[in-house]
Amino acid sequence: MKTVATVAAMLVLMTASMQAQDKDNQSYFSDPAIYMSANIPAALKAFESCLSVQNEGVQESAMAHLAMLKLMVPSVEASEILHRLEGLSTTATAPGTRFKAYIASQVYQYPEIFASERAAKYNDGDELFNALAARLQSSLLSYRGR
């Protein structure tokens, strides 16, 4: 229980530190400019810790922020994050967590598919995942193998 509280606190602090420069912004995700100037290695390490916690809420929040990070900074290389997302997509207890992990892993593997989702504003992680899932479905169903 102490570990869950510690990691949840890390997630809150990480998100708060990314939003600190824009105090008027009360949205779930940071302003896009914050992602460009964030300490990416530190953020990835903190979110990786959150993915290891056996708490679906912490994991799903971390996945949403990781997906947004990759949308905002497509050049981010994070093979360990991708590995953890792929693992969660098959081993997480909750089906919703497995699905979100799969979607986030696709964002890390194929960020170019999700380029148009970069410009939108999302009120929470679920709204982001709904948009990403719709784009993924559209892309997969329109693929003609060329």
C-alpha positions in Angstrom: 0.0 0.0 0.0 2.9 2.3 0.8 4.3 1.7 -2.7 1.0 2.6 -4.3 0.8 5.8 -2.4 4.4 6.7 -3.2 4.0 6.1 -6.9 0.7 7.9 -7.0 2.4 10.8 -5.3 5.2 10.6 -7.9 2.6 10.7 -10.7 0.8 13.8 -9.2 4.2 15.6 -8.7 5.3 14.7 -12.2 2.1 16.1 -13.7 2.2 19.1 -11.5 5.7 19.9 -12.3 4.9 19.7 -16.1 2.0 22.1 -15.5 3.8 24.5 -13.2 4.8 26.9 -15.9 1.1 27.5 -16.9 -0.8 28.1 -13.7 -3.9 29.3 -15.5 -4.2 25.9 -17.3 -6.3 23.6 -15.2 -6.6 20.9 -17.8 -5.7 17.2 -17.3 -2.7 17.5 -19.7 0.0 20.1 -19.8 0.3 22.8 -22.4 2.1 21.4 -25.5 5.0 23.8 -25.0 5.7 22.2 -21.6 6.3 18.8 -23.2 9.0 20.3 -25.4 10.9 21.7 -22.4 10.2 18.9 -20.0 13.0 16.7 -18.6 11.9 13.7 -20.7 14.3 11.1 -19.2 13.0 11.9 -15.7 9.4 11.9 -16.9 9.8 8.5 -18.6 11.4 7.1 -15.4 8.6 8.3 -13.2 5.9 7.1 -15.6 7.7 3.7 -15.9 7.5 3.4 -12.2 3.8 4.1 -12.3 3.2 1.4 -14.9 4.8 -1.1 -12.4 2.2 -0.4 -9.7 -0.6 -2.8 -9.3 -3.2 0.0 -9.4 -5.3 0.4 -12.5 -5.9 4.1 -12.0 -2.2 4.9 -11.6 -1.4 2.7 -14.6 -4.0 4.2 -16.8 -3.2 7.8 -15.9 0.5 7.1 -16.6 -0.5 5.6 -20.0 -2.5 8.7 -20.9 0.4 11.0 -20.0 2.9 8.8 -21.8 0.7 8.8 -25.0 0.4 12.5 -24.8 4.1 12.9 -24.4 4.7 10.8 -27.5 2.1 12.8 -29.4 3.8 16.1 -28.5 7.3 14.8 -28.9 7.3 12.0 -31.5 11.0 11.7 -31.5 11.0 10.3 -27.9 12.7 7.0 -27.8 11.4 4.8 -25.0 11.9 1.1 -25.7 11.5 0.1 -22.1 8.1 2.0 -21.9 7.0 0.3 -25.1 8.0 -3.1 -23.6 6.0 -2.4 -20.4 3.0 -1.2 -22.4 3.0 -4.3 -24.6 3.3 -6.4 -21.4 0.3 -4.6 -19.8 -1.7 -5.0 -22.9 -1.8 -8.8 -22.3 -1.3 -9.1 -18.5 -3.3 -6.3 -16.9 -6.2 -7.5 -14.8 -8.8 -5.1 -16.2 -9.8 -5.3 -19.8 -9.9 -1.5 -20.1 -6.4 -1.3 -18.8 -5.2 -3.9 -21.3 -7.0 -2.0 -24.1 -5.5 1.4 -23.1 -2.0 -0.2 -22.9 -2.4 -1.6 -26.4 -3.5 1.8 -27.7 -0.6 3.6 -26.0 1.8 1.0 -27.4 0.5 1.7 -30.9 1.2 5.4 -30.3 4.8 4.6 -29.4 5.2 2.3 -32.4 3.4 4.4 -35.0 3.2 8.0 -33.9 2.7 9.2 -37.5 -0.8 7.5 -37.5 -1.9 9.8 -34.6 -0.5 13.1 -35.9 -3.9 14.7 -36.2 -4.7 13.9 -32.5 -1.8 16.0 -31.5 -3.6 19.3 -32.0 -6.8 18.5 -30.1 -7.5 19.4 -26.5 -8.5 16.5 -24.2 -10.3 16.9 -20.8 -9.0 13.6 -19.4 -7.3 10.3 -20.3 -10.5 8.6 -21.4 -11.2 11.3 -23.9 -7.7 11.0 -25.3 -7.9 7.2 -25.5 -11.3 7.4 -27.3 -9.8 9.7 -29.9 -6.7 7.4 -30.3 -8.9 4.3 -30.5 -11.0 5.9 -33.2 -7.9 6.9 -35.2 -6.4 3.5 -34.8 -9.6 1.8 -36.0 -9.9 4.1 -38.9 -6.3 3.5 -39.9 -6.5 -0.3 -39.6 -9.8 -0.6 -41.5 -8.6 1.6 -44.3 -5.3 -0.2 -44.7 -5.1 -1.9 -48.1 -1.7 -3.5 -47.8 0.1 -1.2 -50.2 
